Amino acid sequence: MKKPVVDQDTCTGCGLCPDIAPGTFELNDDGVAAVINPQGDDEDTIQEAIDSCPVEAISWEE
């Protein structure tokens, strides 16, 4: 099963992914995105968050 992962070194903390997929992503205490539940939203919603990331910090991991 694939799951979303965030490259926290690349993430700028723009907040788009938790806005789009709040069940899957949040901004952590460092102000960067983190996965809180890999199945927190449906795959299409998570893909929309991945596609919306301005620095391409989110990807799928098998």
Protein Blocks (a to p, Z undefined) as FASTA:
>chain_A
ZZddddfklpgolommmmmmmmlgccdfkopacdfbfklpcfklmmmmmmmpmnlpaccd
ZZ
